[in-house]
């Protein structure tokens, strides 16, 4: 019988499904800090599964998984939906949203700009042009 390493957070009811299907799954209960880490990984995993040419149903399914992981992470961190909505609205009021599709390719800053340090500390994300 083949055995595969999954090493990923799964929905609770899947363990019962594995047993009903005569599949043998080894699993463990995560510590709160590991649970947070794995929920963040799950959000990224599910977001990466959305392709540009995904069907509407596939996109809905992946967004539902992302939303579930976000809801569970929020609860684990003691954050309410109201707190999230207030922060979302404040950010929208100050910076806007993403609907317009504005995509910045480069930004040129003055040497003393506070953002220079931020970008330089993340060269894998924001490579500096020479």
PLY file of the C-alpha trace (Angstrom):
ply
format ascii 1.0
element vertex 130
property float x
property float y
property float z
element edge 129
property int vertex1
property int vertex2
end_header
0.00 0.00 0.00
1.45 3.39 -0.94
1.95 5.99 1.76
2.13 9.71 1.01
3.36 12.55 3.18
0.73 15.28 3.35
2.07 17.48 6.17
-0.82 19.90 5.93
-3.78 21.20 7.85
-7.04 19.53 6.81
-10.67 19.97 7.73
-11.63 18.00 10.86
-14.24 15.78 9.23
-11.73 14.43 6.71
-10.31 12.11 9.37
-13.69 10.34 9.56
-13.83 10.21 5.75
-10.38 8.59 5.65
-11.50 5.91 8.10
-14.74 5.23 6.21
-12.69 4.79 3.03
-10.28 2.38 4.75
-7.45 4.88 4.51
-4.99 5.04 7.38
-4.10 8.62 8.30
-1.60 9.57 10.97
-2.37 12.93 12.47
-1.66 15.09 15.49
-3.25 17.97 17.37
-1.36 21.20 16.76
-0.23 23.62 19.44
-1.86 27.06 19.19
1.28 28.61 17.65
1.65 25.76 15.13
-2.07 26.01 14.40
-1.67 29.72 13.56
1.30 28.94 11.33
-0.59 26.18 9.50
-3.69 28.34 9.03
-1.50 30.98 7.39
0.05 28.29 5.17
-3.47 27.03 4.31
-4.57 30.52 3.24
-1.54 30.78 0.95
-2.05 27.22 -0.38
-5.69 27.83 -1.24
-4.95 31.22 -2.82
-2.27 29.59 -4.99
-4.82 27.07 -6.25
-6.83 29.80 -7.99
-5.80 30.04 -11.63
-6.65 32.88 -14.00
-8.68 30.48 -16.10
-10.40 28.76 -13.15
-14.14 28.34 -13.50
-16.42 30.45 -11.34
-17.27 27.36 -9.26
-13.57 26.57 -8.71
-12.91 30.16 -7.64
-15.88 30.09 -5.26
-14.62 26.83 -3.77
-11.11 28.18 -3.18
-12.39 31.48 -1.76
-14.63 29.48 0.60
-11.57 27.56 1.80
-9.61 30.80 2.24
-12.50 32.40 4.12
-12.81 29.35 6.41
-9.09 29.49 7.20
-9.27 33.25 7.82
-12.32 32.83 10.07
-10.58 30.06 12.04
-7.37 32.11 12.33
-9.35 35.13 13.50
-11.10 33.06 16.16
-7.83 31.47 17.28
-6.32 34.96 17.66
-9.39 36.34 19.46
-10.22 38.75 16.64
-13.86 39.51 15.85
-15.37 40.05 12.41
-16.31 43.54 13.59
-12.65 44.34 14.29
-11.68 43.11 10.85
-14.45 45.09 9.14
-13.46 48.26 11.02
-9.81 47.85 9.97
-10.85 47.02 6.40
-12.99 50.16 6.20
-10.27 52.35 7.71
-7.73 51.04 5.18
-10.22 51.51 2.36
-10.97 55.07 3.46
-7.26 55.90 3.57
-5.85 53.88 0.65
-8.79 52.61 -1.41
-9.34 49.07 -2.65
-8.02 46.81 -5.39
-10.98 46.95 -7.84
-9.32 49.37 -10.29
-6.46 46.97 -10.99
-3.67 49.51 -10.39
-0.31 47.68 -10.68
2.92 49.49 -9.75
5.95 48.22 -11.65
8.64 50.41 -10.04
8.87 53.19 -7.51
11.68 55.73 -7.20
12.20 57.22 -3.75
14.35 59.94 -2.26
17.29 58.57 -0.25
15.78 59.75 3.05
12.31 58.30 2.40
11.16 56.04 5.26
10.13 53.32 2.79
13.68 52.81 1.45
14.60 50.77 4.53
11.42 48.67 4.28
12.05 47.76 0.63
15.77 47.12 1.12
15.07 44.72 3.99
13.04 42.57 1.56
15.22 42.24 -1.56
13.61 38.92 -2.52
10.26 40.71 -2.79
11.43 44.21 -3.83
14.70 43.92 -5.81
16.47 47.24 -6.11
17.23 48.33 -9.67
20.79 49.50 -10.23
0 1
1 2
2 3
3 4
4 5
5 6
6 7
7 8
8 9
9 10
10 11
11 12
12 13
13 14
14 15
15 16
16 17
17 18
18 19
19 20
20 21
21 22
22 23
23 24
24 25
25 26
26 27
27 28
28 29
29 30
30 31
31 32
32 33
33 34
34 35
35 36
36 37
37 38
38 39
39 40
40 41
41 42
42 43
43 44
44 45
45 46
46 47
47 48
48 49
49 50
50 51
51 52
52 53
53 54
54 55
55 56
56 57
57 58
58 59
59 60
60 61
61 62
62 63
63 64
64 65
65 66
66 67
67 68
68 69
69 70
70 71
71 72
72 73
73 74
74 75
75 76
76 77
77 78
78 79
79 80
80 81
81 82
82 83
83 84
84 85
85 86
86 87
87 88
88 89
89 90
90 91
91 92
92 93
93 94
94 95
95 96
96 97
97 98
98 99
99 100
100 101
101 102
102 103
103 104
104 105
105 106
106 107
107 108
108 109
109 110
110 111
111 112
112 113
113 114
114 115
115 116
116 117
117 118
118 119
119 120
120 121
121 122
122 123
123 124
124 125
125 126
126 127
127 128
128 129
